[in-house]
Amino acid sequence: MQGVGEPAGRPGRGDALPGGSLLAPLKVWAVVLPLGLVVLVIGVQYWWLDRLLPAFWSTLATAGLLVFGVAVFASAIWRLLERAEARLRVAYAAERSQRRQLQALAAASVDLATELDMDVVAQKIVDRSREVTGARYGALAVLAPDQRIASFYSSGLDQEIRARLGPPPEGHGLLGLVTREGRPLRLEDLTRHPAAVGFPPHHPEMHTLLAVPVWMQGAVIGNLYLCEKEDHSLFSDADEETLERFAAQAAVAIQNARLHRRLQELSLVAERERIAMDLHDGVMQSLYGVRLQLEAAMERLAEDAPVRRVVDQAIDRLGAVTADIRHYVFDLRARLADGDSLVALLRQLLDSLEAAPVFRCSLQVEGEQRPVPASVRWELWHVAREALANAVRHSGGNELEVFVRFAPDRLELDVVDDGHGWDGRPAGPGHHGLANMRRRVANCGGEILWEMPVGGGTRVCVGVPAQRAYATAAVGGGHQ
């Protein structure tokens, strides 16, 4: 394992019994040493002491040698026993820690199995991973199909620090290394690793790191990262093994949450399609019938100008209501084509305006088209739909133009009409379209404004920064 050695005092994985390597020396010292001591003392007494000293002094010297030999023997045995006891204590502590980890792992498995919401599951995964390993900080990166970080969840940081850190990381440094290599990473000091790219301002100090990939069906779908153990020790082999087991359970939980979300989406799509079909085949056909009847009645009111004017206004109002319903039906059905690009959705939106034939519609695209995240794509689509609907209802013009500019630093969307003009001021109580447009653009991190060109008409201008507008743009702050 890169950057990590075997922790001191911890028995190796191949030991059958903690402290077992001390049993053989202990047996030798317990059997051979006493026999050797007796032989040595008898030999010394026989060959030297009895010949050099009187019997009393010889016996006394022999007793002294025996006492000295027993003391040396006891000291050696005591040291061996202390070493064996120390190893047993370490093994016992490791066994207790592993038992706690397994209990926490079992509890986490039950907890994850009972939850299906994706965000809740992801947050529980990172919280539980800290519990099972005793880590101070944790994070989970859930990856998109292109291996970018789609969602990032953290644990151990308070809300204030999270807010000050800004956007989530991109995964170019150590976070991305685990994805690219597809294997665990354990470091004593992550700041010294060649792949480290530093931390953003206000980030807590972190050194020790344990990271494992989350595999599902042969692909990495996420990564678990842990930093700084609560007891200030290093992450061990046991921690790594426990986290790998937990990552396998996390993969199942993430997959279950994704499947549950997909089932919900399919159910919602089916309901949307049913409502759209009912509106199209029921309400819209009835409105068309009423409009045809009114147009037929207009031919009989050639001499009654006031009544003709009222009927003509009713026909126009029916056309606007029909256009609104067509937009609503398109909104429901367009969700079925989630893979459509922003430009394709805008083209479909303009095609849906055929219910208001007095308008000539066009779409202009500038710059090289780039993928736009689904969340931004739908917010901009709704803004464009509201702007077009306002133009159809209120502008009094004949032409509608939509401009999309894929600039390097931002995505711009303009909706222009040639009507009598309007500067974006509130339309009065009960009208929420403008507020909704502003809120949707704010959700994208962009800005919106209304202009009245010199030649007349209204221009609705929307700009979204590249960091939010483009799927391949950076979303991090330069940290891990």
Protein Blocks (a to p, Z undefined) as FASTA:
>chain_A
ZZiacdehiacfklmbghklmmmmmmmmmmmmmmmmmmmmmmmmmmmmmmmpcfklmmmm
mmmmmmmmmmmmmmmmmmmmmmmmmmmmmmmmmmmmmmmmmmmmmmmmmmmmmpcbfklm
mmmmmmmmmmmnopabdcdddddfkopafbdcdehiafklmmmnopadehlmmmmmmmmn
opacddfblklpmkbgbjaehiacdfbdcdddddeehiafbdcddehifklpacdfklmm
mmmmmmmmmmmmmmmmmmmmmmmmmmmmmmmmmmmmmmmmmmmmmmmmmmmmmmmmmmmm
mmmmmlmmmmmmmmmmmmmmmmmmmmmmmmmmmmmmmmbcfklmmmmmmmmmmmmmmbcc
ddddedjdddddfklmmmmmmmmmmmmmmmmmmnopabdcddddddfkbccdddddfbeb
pehiaebehiaklmmmmmmmmmnopacdddddfkgpjdddddddfklmpmkbcfbehiZZ
